[in-house]
């Protein structure tokens, strides 16, 4: 039997029924405190975060970079490894750590000047509070300061946005570039200074880099010019020596005006050219008179070769001289370019400086309103999600819909909460209360009550303990006893907790245990009450329950005898999941009423109790939802 009950419970748990609007509304109103707490706390939290997170202001500046083609050609000829820096590279340089660090140092920025998201601010404060609780370790002050400065620079880099407003240049087409620099900061008064300071640091670094290139180019030109001058002097000295040692008898004139002036004033070129012409004529005349191997011919040929060699040296000297003059001219240009960089005369500047953004109270108000509306929407969604989640996790019974879906019984009587403590003193005093009358009438409405001779046995039971079975049974018996033509017997069959017998003062008197044990007759166990047509049979000595054994036959005989004398026998049983006696009573009863405590009895347990009744072939006529609370307002509940 236990396996059959478990199988039925599993099948019921696998079945999924539709969810109606009434169920959803009921679920929300059942946990209205949680829903209202989410709906109010989330927007309040959002507003608090909005108040703690300062607004972010933005400012922008434009930097113009003009390029000199002559300067670019000069550098490209002198320094072949130097490549022009593109606009995107300049944008990356602006956002680099050195530039940000220089700007932060000049303006003495702190972490309060960094724009952060609300999430990072909240998480940072929570982590800061958590880290503050941990034991602090001793750390070098320099290391801590360097780490903070590095963290500040990293945060500032994330606030910078640089865009190129002009087409990017290439090696063959140098174009002027305009860079737009934007920064965000919670400090309205500092954000413009931060943008301008960043541009200034970039321009300083730009001059530093260009000045370094110009300086290296100048040093290279000076080196080449010096080498050319030394070569000119060397060639000039060698020509002078060759002229003195030769038979040409021509000597260059001495000059103190420099290597470039010596060649211009030296008549050696003209003299050597004339002598070569004369030597060629003389050699031709000698060849007419002498043979080639004669000393005169050999001497003439030697003098002609010496003259031609001097002429070649002169041509080399002129080439070196031309190179020297060119290098000297370029050296002067490089010196001029270097002076321009040193004096900050190149065309790079901030053409549109950043301005302090305006502060608008309307924008601030809109920020609070929008964030509040977003928080309200998030609170409503979160509240509804939590309510529905708890609806799935919390399997307690809250409404008639839960009872009807599990049991299949449409007749459900609802009893409101009873707050009158006087009813606990004398359970038959002023019963039934007016507020529960309608629920009791609904529960017993479909029951065809009997008359003496063919009495009707009604079992009032529950799932476990604490549903209020005793109170409901006493109310039903009292209601039935209001009929003068009826004879009612109320039997306390709750052997686990005979609270009904104790409340009437009959806990020590013999009762149902003794009748089933056949030690006394049922007539002797039935005690009178304040109502002449209502009798009460206590539970008896519940400690002797084990002595009864299997009392099904005794129960049948007792009920046959009681049916002859009473029209209705109301038996109060223990919980169906706590003992087997309730199942025995349910099998013999003409009808069973199950009491369910609203908000306490769980759906799985109630389903198991219904399965027990089906296993014992009991007739479940109605269910009473005790302590029922209407979470949904009446006017709304009727329209769902």
C-alpha positions as CSV (number, residue, x, y, z in Angstrom):
1,X,0.0,0.0,0.0
2,X,2.8,2.4,0.8
3,X,4.3,1.8,-2.6
4,X,1.0,2.6,-4.3
5,X,0.7,5.9,-2.3
6,X,4.2,6.9,-3.2
7,X,3.5,6.2,-6.9
8,X,0.4,8.3,-6.8
9,X,2.3,11.1,-5.2
10,X,5.0,11.0,-7.9
11,X,2.4,11.0,-10.7
12,X,0.7,14.0,-9.2
13,X,4.0,15.9,-8.9
14,X,4.8,15.3,-12.5
15,X,1.5,16.7,-13.7
16,X,1.5,20.4,-14.6
17,X,-1.6,22.5,-14.6
18,X,-2.2,25.8,-16.1
19,X,-1.8,29.0,-14.1
20,X,-4.7,31.4,-14.1
21,X,-4.6,35.2,-13.4
22,X,-6.3,34.5,-10.1
23,X,-3.5,32.3,-9.1
24,X,-0.9,34.9,-10.1
25,X,-2.7,37.7,-8.3
26,X,-3.2,35.5,-5.3
27,X,0.5,34.6,-5.2
28,X,1.4,38.3,-5.3
29,X,-1.1,39.3,-2.6
30,X,-0.1,36.4,-0.4
31,X,3.4,37.7,-0.3
32,X,2.5,41.4,-0.6
33,X,5.0,42.4,2.0
34,X,7.9,40.9,-0.1
35,X,6.5,42.4,-3.3
36,X,6.0,45.8,-1.6
37,X,9.5,45.6,0.0
38,X,11.1,45.0,-3.5
39,X,8.9,47.7,-5.2
40,X,10.0,50.3,-2.6
41,X,13.5,49.2,-1.6
42,X,14.9,48.9,-5.1
43,X,14.0,52.4,-6.3
44,X,15.1,53.8,-3.0
45,X,18.4,52.0,-3.3
46,X,18.7,53.3,-6.9
47,X,18.1,56.8,-5.7
48,X,20.7,56.5,-2.9
49,X,23.2,55.2,-5.4
50,X,22.3,58.1,-7.8
51,X,22.9,60.5,-4.9
52,X,26.2,58.9,-4.0
53,X,27.4,58.7,-7.6
54,X,28.2,62.2,-8.9
55,X,27.2,63.3,-12.4
56,X,29.8,62.9,-15.1
57,X,30.7,66.0,-17.2
58,X,32.5,66.0,-20.6
59,X,34.7,68.5,-22.3
60,X,36.6,68.5,-25.6
61,X,39.5,70.3,-27.3
62,X,40.9,70.2,-30.8
63,X,44.7,70.0,-31.6
64,X,46.0,71.1,-35.0
65,X,49.3,69.6,-36.3
66,X,50.7,71.3,-39.5
67,X,53.5,69.6,-41.4
68,X,56.4,71.3,-43.3
69,X,57.2,69.4,-46.5
70,X,60.8,70.8,-46.7
71,X,61.4,69.7,-43.1
72,X,60.0,66.3,-43.8
73,X,62.2,65.9,-46.9
74,X,65.3,67.1,-45.0
75,X,64.8,64.5,-42.3
76,X,64.0,61.7,-44.7
77,X,67.2,62.3,-46.6
78,X,69.3,62.5,-43.5
79,X,67.6,59.9,-41.4
80,X,66.4,57.1,-43.7
81,X,65.1,55.0,-40.7
82,X,62.8,57.8,-39.5
83,X,59.1,57.1,-40.4
84,X,56.4,59.8,-40.2
85,X,54.0,59.4,-37.2
86,X,50.4,58.9,-38.3
87,X,47.4,60.5,-36.8
88,X,46.3,57.3,-35.1
89,X,49.8,57.0,-33.5
90,X,49.5,60.6,-32.2
91,X,46.0,59.6,-30.8
92,X,47.6,56.6,-29.0
93,X,50.4,58.8,-27.7
94,X,47.8,61.3,-26.2
95,X,46.2,58.3,-24.3
96,X,49.6,56.9,-23.2
97,X,50.6,56.5,-19.6
98,X,53.4,59.1,-19.6
99,X,51.1,61.9,-21.0
100,X,48.4,61.0,-18.5
101,X,50.8,60.9,-15.7
102,X,52.3,64.3,-16.6
103,X,48.9,65.8,-16.8
104,X,47.8,64.3,-13.4
105,X,51.0,65.5,-11.8
106,X,50.7,69.0,-13.2
107,X,47.0,69.3,-12.0
108,X,47.5,67.3,-8.8
109,X,44.6,65.1,-9.6
110,X,43.2,62.5,-7.2
111,X,40.9,59.5,-7.5
112,X,37.9,61.7,-6.8
113,X,38.5,63.3,-10.3
114,X,38.1,60.0,-12.1
115,X,34.7,59.2,-13.6
116,X,33.5,55.8,-12.6
117,X,30.3,53.8,-13.2
118,X,27.7,53.4,-10.4
119,X,28.5,49.6,-10.3
120,X,32.2,50.2,-9.8
121,X,31.6,52.9,-7.2
122,X,29.3,50.6,-5.1
123,X,31.6,47.6,-5.5
124,X,34.6,49.7,-4.6
125,X,33.0,51.0,-1.5
126,X,31.9,47.5,-0.4
127,X,35.4,46.1,-1.1
128,X,36.9,49.1,0.7
129,X,34.8,48.4,3.7
130,X,35.6,44.7,3.6
131,X,39.4,45.3,3.2
132,X,39.2,47.8,6.1
133,X,38.1,45.0,8.4
134,X,41.1,42.9,7.5
135,X,44.4,43.2,9.4
136,X,46.7,45.7,7.7
137,X,50.2,44.8,6.8
138,X,53.1,47.2,6.9
139,X,54.0,48.5,3.5
140,X,56.6,50.8,2.2
141,X,55.3,54.3,1.7
142,X,57.0,54.7,-1.7
143,X,55.6,51.5,-3.0
144,X,52.1,52.4,-1.9
145,X,52.4,55.9,-3.5
146,X,53.7,54.5,-6.7
147,X,50.9,51.9,-6.9
148,X,48.3,54.6,-6.3
149,X,49.8,56.9,-8.9
150,X,49.8,54.0,-11.4
151,X,46.2,53.1,-10.6
152,X,45.2,56.8,-11.1
153,X,46.9,56.9,-14.5
154,X,45.2,53.7,-15.6
155,X,41.8,55.1,-14.6
156,X,42.5,58.4,-16.4
157,X,43.4,56.5,-19.6
158,X,39.9,55.0,-19.6
159,X,38.4,58.4,-19.5
160,X,40.1,59.7,-22.7
161,X,38.7,59.5,-26.1
162,X,40.7,60.8,-29.1
163,X,39.3,60.9,-32.6
164,X,40.9,62.0,-35.9
165,X,39.0,64.7,-37.8
166,X,41.2,64.8,-40.8
167,X,42.3,62.1,-43.3
168,X,45.4,60.2,-42.2
169,X,48.6,61.1,-43.9
170,X,51.1,58.8,-45.5
171,X,54.7,59.0,-46.5
172,X,54.1,60.6,-49.9
173,X,51.3,63.0,-48.9
174,X,51.8,65.0,-45.7
175,X,48.5,66.6,-44.6
176,X,47.6,68.7,-41.7
177,X,45.8,66.8,-38.9
178,X,43.2,67.7,-36.4
179,X,42.7,65.6,-33.3
180,X,39.7,65.9,-31.0
181,X,40.4,65.1,-27.4
182,X,37.6,64.4,-25.0
183,X,37.6,63.6,-21.3
184,X,35.0,62.7,-18.7
185,X,35.2,63.6,-15.0
186,X,32.8,64.1,-12.1
187,X,34.5,67.5,-11.4
188,X,32.8,70.1,-13.6
189,X,35.4,72.7,-12.8
190,X,38.4,70.5,-13.5
191,X,37.3,68.6,-16.6
192,X,38.2,71.5,-18.9
193,X,41.6,71.9,-17.2
194,X,42.2,68.2,-17.5
195,X,41.6,68.2,-21.3
196,X,43.7,71.3,-21.8
197,X,46.4,69.9,-19.6
198,X,46.4,66.7,-21.5
199,X,46.8,68.6,-24.8
200,X,49.6,70.7,-23.3
201,X,51.4,67.5,-22.1
202,X,51.1,66.0,-25.6
203,X,52.4,69.2,-27.3
204,X,55.4,69.2,-24.9
205,X,56.1,65.6,-25.7
206,X,55.6,66.3,-29.4
207,X,58.2,69.1,-29.3
208,X,60.5,66.9,-27.3
209,X,60.3,64.1,-29.9
210,X,60.7,66.5,-32.9
211,X,63.5,68.4,-31.2
212,X,65.3,65.1,-30.6
213,X,64.9,64.2,-34.2
214,X,66.2,67.6,-35.3
215,X,69.1,67.4,-32.9
216,X,70.1,64.0,-34.2
217,X,69.8,65.3,-37.8
218,X,72.0,68.3,-37.0
219,X,74.6,66.2,-35.3
220,X,74.7,63.9,-38.4
221,X,75.1,66.9,-40.7
222,X,77.8,68.4,-38.7
223,X,79.7,65.1,-38.7
224,X,79.3,64.8,-42.5
225,X,80.3,68.4,-43.1
226,X,83.4,68.0,-40.9
227,X,84.4,64.9,-42.8
228,X,84.0,66.7,-46.1
229,X,86.1,69.6,-44.9
230,X,88.9,67.3,-43.8
231,X,88.8,65.6,-47.2
232,X,89.0,68.9,-49.0
233,X,92.0,69.9,-47.0
234,X,93.6,66.5,-47.5
235,X,93.2,66.7,-51.3
236,X,94.4,70.3,-51.4
237,X,97.5,69.5,-49.4
238,X,98.3,66.5,-51.6
239,X,97.9,68.5,-54.8
240,X,100.2,71.2,-53.4
241,X,102.8,68.6,-52.6
242,X,102.5,67.0,-56.0
243,X,102.9,70.4,-57.6
244,X,106.1,71.2,-55.8
245,X,107.6,67.8,-56.5
246,X,106.7,67.8,-60.2
247,X,108.4,69.5,-63.1
248,X,105.4,71.6,-63.9
249,X,106.7,74.4,-61.7
250,X,103.2,75.6,-60.8
251,X,102.1,76.1,-57.2
252,X,98.7,76.8,-55.6
253,X,98.4,80.2,-54.0
254,X,98.1,80.1,-50.1
255,X,94.8,81.3,-48.7
256,X,93.3,81.5,-45.1
257,X,89.7,81.8,-46.1
258,X,88.8,78.1,-45.8
259,X,88.8,75.1,-48.0
260,X,85.9,76.3,-50.2
261,X,87.9,79.5,-51.1
262,X,91.2,77.8,-51.8
263,X,89.9,76.1,-55.0
264,X,88.2,79.2,-56.2
265,X,91.4,81.4,-56.0
266,X,93.9,78.7,-57.1
267,X,95.2,79.2,-60.7
268,X,96.5,75.7,-60.8
269,X,93.6,74.4,-62.9
270,X,94.2,76.9,-65.7
271,X,98.0,76.4,-65.6
272,X,97.8,72.6,-65.6
273,X,95.3,72.6,-68.5
274,X,97.6,74.9,-70.6
275,X,100.6,72.8,-69.7
276,X,98.8,69.6,-70.7
277,X,98.0,71.1,-74.1
278,X,101.6,72.2,-74.6
279,X,102.9,68.8,-73.5
280,X,100.6,67.0,-76.0
281,X,101.9,69.2,-78.8
282,X,105.5,68.7,-77.8
283,X,105.0,65.0,-77.5
284,X,103.6,64.9,-81.0
285,X,106.6,66.9,-82.4
286,X,109.1,64.6,-80.6
287,X,107.5,61.5,-82.0
288,X,108.1,62.9,-85.5
289,X,111.9,63.2,-84.8
290,X,112.5,60.3,-82.3
291,X,111.5,56.8,-81.7
292,X,109.2,55.8,-78.8
293,X,111.9,54.3,-76.7
294,X,114.2,57.3,-76.7
295,X,114.7,59.2,-73.4
296,X,113.1,62.4,-74.8
297,X,109.9,60.6,-75.6
298,X,109.8,58.8,-72.3
299,X,110.4,62.1,-70.3
300,X,107.6,63.9,-72.3
301,X,105.2,61.0,-71.6
302,X,106.0,61.1,-67.9
303,X,105.4,64.8,-67.6
304,X,102.1,64.5,-69.5
305,X,100.9,61.6,-67.1
306,X,101.8,63.7,-64.1
307,X,99.8,66.7,-65.4
308,X,96.8,64.5,-66.1
309,X,97.0,62.9,-62.6
310,X,97.0,66.4,-61.1
311,X,94.0,67.2,-63.3
312,X,92.1,64.1,-61.9
313,X,92.9,65.1,-58.4
314,X,91.5,68.6,-59.1
315,X,88.3,67.0,-60.4
316,X,88.0,64.9,-57.3
317,X,88.6,68.0,-55.2
318,X,85.8,69.8,-57.0
319,X,83.4,66.9,-56.3
320,X,84.2,66.8,-52.6
321,X,84.0,70.6,-52.5
322,X,80.4,70.4,-54.0
323,X,79.4,67.8,-51.4
324,X,80.9,69.9,-48.6
325,X,79.0,73.0,-49.7
326,X,75.7,71.0,-49.9
327,X,76.2,69.5,-46.4
328,X,77.1,72.9,-45.0
329,X,73.8,74.3,-46.5
330,X,71.8,71.5,-45.0
331,X,73.6,71.9,-41.7
332,X,72.4,75.5,-41.6
333,X,68.9,74.4,-42.3
334,X,69.0,71.8,-39.5
335,X,70.3,74.4,-37.1
336,X,67.4,76.7,-38.1
337,X,64.9,73.8,-37.6
338,X,66.5,73.0,-34.2
339,X,66.1,76.6,-33.1
340,X,62.5,76.6,-34.2
341,X,61.8,73.5,-32.0
342,X,63.7,75.0,-29.1
343,X,61.7,78.3,-29.3
344,X,58.3,76.5,-29.9
345,X,57.7,78.2,-33.2
346,X,56.3,75.2,-35.1
347,X,52.6,75.2,-36.1
348,X,51.1,72.8,-33.5
349,X,48.7,74.2,-31.0
350,X,45.2,73.8,-29.4
351,X,42.9,75.5,-31.9
352,X,39.7,75.0,-29.8
353,X,40.5,74.8,-26.1
354,X,38.1,72.9,-23.8
355,X,35.5,74.9,-21.9
356,X,33.9,74.4,-18.5
357,X,30.6,72.5,-19.1
358,X,27.4,74.1,-17.9
359,X,25.5,72.8,-14.9
360,X,21.8,72.3,-15.4
361,X,19.4,71.6,-12.5
362,X,16.8,70.3,-14.9
363,X,19.3,67.7,-16.2
364,X,20.1,66.7,-12.7
365,X,16.4,66.4,-11.9
366,X,15.8,64.3,-15.0
367,X,18.6,62.0,-14.0
368,X,17.0,61.4,-10.6
369,X,13.6,60.8,-12.2
370,X,14.8,58.5,-14.9
371,X,16.9,56.4,-12.4
372,X,13.9,56.3,-10.0
373,X,11.6,55.1,-12.8
374,X,14.1,52.5,-13.8
375,X,14.5,51.4,-10.2
376,X,10.7,51.2,-9.7
377,X,10.4,49.0,-12.8
378,X,13.3,46.8,-11.6
379,X,11.7,46.6,-8.2
380,X,8.3,45.5,-9.6
381,X,10.0,42.9,-11.8
382,X,12.2,41.7,-9.0
383,X,9.2,41.5,-6.6
384,X,7.1,39.6,-9.1
385,X,10.0,37.2,-9.9
386,X,10.7,36.5,-6.2
387,X,7.0,36.0,-5.6
388,X,6.6,33.5,-8.5
389,X,9.9,31.8,-7.5
390,X,8.7,31.3,-3.9
391,X,5.4,30.1,-5.4
392,X,7.3,27.3,-7.0
393,X,9.6,26.6,-4.0
394,X,7.0,27.1,-1.3
395,X,4.5,24.3,-1.7
396,X,2.2,25.3,1.1
397,X,-1.6,25.6,0.5
398,X,-2.9,29.2,0.4
399,X,-6.2,29.1,-1.5
400,X,-9.1,27.0,-2.6
401,X,-7.4,26.6,-6.0
402,X,-4.6,24.7,-4.5
403,X,-7.0,22.4,-2.6
404,X,-9.2,21.8,-5.7
405,X,-6.2,21.0,-8.0
406,X,-4.8,18.4,-5.6
407,X,-7.9,16.7,-4.3
408,X,-10.3,17.2,-7.2
409,X,-13.0,18.1,-4.6
410,X,-14.9,21.3,-5.5
411,X,-16.7,21.6,-2.2
412,X,-14.3,23.6,-0.1
413,X,-15.4,25.5,3.0
414,X,-13.3,28.4,4.2
415,X,-13.0,29.4,7.9
416,X,-11.5,32.8,8.7
417,X,-8.9,33.2,11.5
418,X,-10.5,33.1,15.1
419,X,-8.8,35.5,17.5
420,X,-11.1,35.1,20.5
421,X,-9.1,33.3,23.1
422,X,-12.2,32.6,25.3
423,X,-13.1,29.8,23.0
424,X,-10.2,27.8,24.2
425,X,-11.5,27.8,27.8
426,X,-14.8,26.1,27.0
427,X,-14.9,24.7,23.5
428,X,-18.7,24.6,23.5
429,X,-19.2,28.1,24.7
430,X,-21.1,30.2,22.2
431,X,-20.4,27.9,19.3
432,X,-20.2,28.1,16.4
433,X,-19.0,31.7,16.0
434,X,-20.9,33.7,13.4
435,X,-17.9,34.2,11.1
436,X,-17.4,30.5,10.6
437,X,-21.1,29.6,10.2
438,X,-21.1,30.0,6.4
439,X,-17.9,27.8,5.9
440,X,-19.4,25.0,8.1
441,X,-22.7,25.0,6.2
442,X,-20.8,24.8,2.9
443,X,-18.8,21.8,4.2
444,X,-21.8,19.8,5.3
445,X,-24.2,21.0,2.6
446,X,-23.9,18.0,0.3
447,X,-24.0,15.4,3.1
448,X,-27.3,13.5,3.4
449,X,-27.5,13.2,7.2
450,X,-29.2,10.1,8.7
451,X,-31.6,9.5,11.5
452,X,-31.5,7.2,14.5
453,X,-31.5,3.7,13.3
454,X,-29.5,4.5,10.2
455,X,-27.0,7.1,11.5
456,X,-24.4,8.9,9.5
457,X,-20.7,8.7,10.5
458,X,-18.7,11.8,9.6
459,X,-14.9,11.7,10.1
460,X,-13.1,15.0,10.7
461,X,-9.4,14.5,10.1
462,X,-6.4,16.4,8.8
463,X,-3.0,15.9,7.2
464,X,-0.8,16.1,10.2
465,X,-1.0,18.1,13.4
466,X,-1.9,21.7,14.1
467,X,-4.7,22.2,11.4
468,X,-7.4,22.9,14.0
469,X,-9.3,19.5,13.6
470,X,-10.6,19.5,17.2
471,X,-12.0,23.0,16.9
472,X,-13.7,22.3,13.5
473,X,-15.2,19.0,14.8
474,X,-16.6,20.7,17.9
475,X,-18.1,23.5,15.7
476,X,-19.7,20.9,13.3
477,X,-21.2,18.9,16.2
478,X,-22.5,22.1,17.8
479,X,-24.0,23.2,14.5
480,X,-25.7,19.8,13.9
481,X,-27.0,19.8,17.5
482,X,-29.0,22.9,16.9
483,X,-31.5,20.7,15.2
484,X,-33.9,19.5,18.0
485,X,-34.8,16.4,16.0
486,X,-31.2,15.2,15.7
487,X,-29.1,13.2,18.1
488,X,-25.4,14.0,17.7
489,X,-22.4,12.1,19.1
490,X,-19.0,13.7,19.1
491,X,-16.2,11.2,19.4
492,X,-12.6,12.1,20.2
493,X,-10.6,9.5,18.1
494,X,-7.3,11.4,18.1
495,X,-5.2,9.0,20.1
496,X,-2.0,10.9,19.4
497,X,-3.2,14.2,21.0
498,X,-6.6,14.0,22.7
499,X,-6.8,17.8,23.1
500,X,-10.6,17.8,22.8
501,X,-11.1,15.5,25.8
502,X,-8.7,17.6,27.8
503,X,-10.4,20.9,27.0
504,X,-13.8,19.4,28.1
505,X,-12.2,18.0,31.3
506,X,-12.7,14.4,30.4
507,X,-9.1,13.4,29.8
508,X,-9.1,10.8,32.6
509,X,-12.5,9.3,31.9
510,X,-13.0,6.0,30.0
511,X,-13.9,6.5,26.4
512,X,-13.3,5.2,22.9
513,X,-10.2,3.1,23.8
514,X,-12.2,1.2,26.4
515,X,-15.2,0.8,24.1
516,X,-13.0,-0.7,21.4
517,X,-11.4,-2.9,24.0
518,X,-14.9,-4.0,25.0
519,X,-14.3,-3.2,28.7
520,X,-17.3,-0.9,28.7
521,X,-20.3,-0.3,26.5
522,X,-20.7,2.7,24.2
523,X,-23.7,3.9,26.2
524,X,-21.5,4.2,29.3
525,X,-18.7,6.1,27.4
526,X,-21.1,8.7,26.0
527,X,-21.2,11.7,28.3
528,X,-23.8,14.5,28.2
529,X,-22.9,18.1,27.3
530,X,-24.7,21.5,27.7
531,X,-26.9,20.6,24.8
532,X,-29.5,17.9,25.4
533,X,-29.2,16.3,22.0
534,X,-25.3,16.4,21.9
535,X,-23.3,13.7,23.6
536,X,-19.5,13.4,23.8
537,X,-17.3,10.3,24.0
538,X,-13.7,11.1,25.1
539,X,-10.6,9.3,23.8
540,X,-10.1,7.3,27.0
541,X,-6.8,5.9,28.2
542,X,-4.7,6.5,25.1
543,X,-1.8,4.7,26.8
544,X,-3.6,1.4,26.3
545,X,-3.8,1.9,22.6
546,X,-1.3,-0.8,21.9
547,X,-3.4,-3.3,23.8
548,X,-6.2,-2.9,21.2
549,X,-4.2,-4.4,18.3
550,X,-6.1,-4.5,15.0
551,X,-9.5,-3.1,16.1
552,X,-11.3,-3.1,12.7
553,X,-14.0,-5.6,13.8
554,X,-14.5,-3.9,17.2
555,X,-14.9,-0.6,15.3
556,X,-17.5,-2.0,13.0
557,X,-19.5,-3.4,15.9
558,X,-19.3,-0.2,17.8
559,X,-20.5,1.9,14.8
560,X,-23.4,-0.4,14.1
561,X,-24.5,0.0,17.7
562,X,-24.0,3.8,17.6
563,X,-25.9,4.2,14.4
564,X,-29.0,2.9,16.0
565,X,-29.0,5.6,18.7
566,X,-27.6,8.7,16.9
567,X,-28.4,10.4,13.7
568,X,-24.9,11.8,13.2
569,X,-21.6,10.5,14.7
570,X,-18.9,13.1,14.3
571,X,-15.5,11.4,14.9
572,X,-12.4,13.5,15.4
573,X,-9.4,11.6,14.0
574,X,-5.7,12.2,14.1
575,X,-3.7,13.2,11.1
576,X,-3.8,10.8,8.2
577,X,0.0,10.8,7.9
578,X,0.6,10.4,11.6
579,X,-1.4,7.2,12.5
580,X,-3.3,4.3,11.0
581,X,-6.4,4.9,13.2
582,X,-7.5,7.8,11.0
583,X,-7.4,5.5,7.9
584,X,-9.5,2.9,9.7
585,X,-12.1,5.5,10.7
586,X,-12.1,6.8,7.1
587,X,-12.7,3.4,5.7
588,X,-15.8,2.9,7.9
589,X,-17.1,6.5,7.7
590,X,-19.9,7.5,5.4
591,X,-18.1,10.8,4.7
592,X,-14.7,12.4,5.4
593,X,-13.9,16.0,5.9
594,X,-10.2,17.0,5.8
595,X,-9.1,20.1,7.6
596,X,-6.3,22.0,5.9
597,X,-4.5,24.9,7.6
598,X,-4.0,27.8,5.2
599,X,-0.4,28.8,4.8
600,X,0.9,25.8,6.9
601,X,-0.1,22.5,5.3
602,X,2.1,21.6,2.4
603,X,0.8,20.4,-1.0
604,X,2.9,17.2,-1.0
605,X,1.6,16.2,2.4
606,X,-2.0,17.0,1.5
607,X,-1.6,15.0,-1.8
608,X,-0.3,12.1,0.2
609,X,-3.2,12.3,2.7
610,X,-5.7,12.3,-0.2
611,X,-3.9,9.3,-1.7
612,X,-4.4,7.5,1.6
613,X,-8.1,8.1,1.6
614,X,-8.3,6.8,-2.0
615,X,-6.3,3.7,-1.0
616,X,-8.8,3.0,1.8
617,X,-11.7,3.7,-0.5
618,X,-12.9,6.6,1.8
619,X,-15.6,9.0,0.6
620,X,-14.1,12.5,0.7
621,X,-17.1,14.8,0.7
622,X,-15.6,18.2,1.5
623,X,-12.5,20.1,2.6
624,X,-12.3,22.9,5.1
625,X,-9.6,25.5,4.6
626,X,-9.0,26.7,8.1
627,X,-7.5,30.1,9.0
628,X,-8.2,31.2,5.4
629,X,-7.0,34.7,4.6
630,X,-8.2,36.6,1.6
631,X,-4.9,38.2,0.4
632,X,-6.6,39.6,-2.7
633,X,-9.2,42.3,-2.0
634,X,-12.8,41.2,-2.3
635,X,-13.6,43.7,-5.1
636,X,-10.6,42.5,-7.1
637,X,-10.9,38.8,-6.3
638,X,-14.4,38.6,-7.8
639,X,-13.1,40.1,-11.1
640,X,-10.2,37.8,-11.6
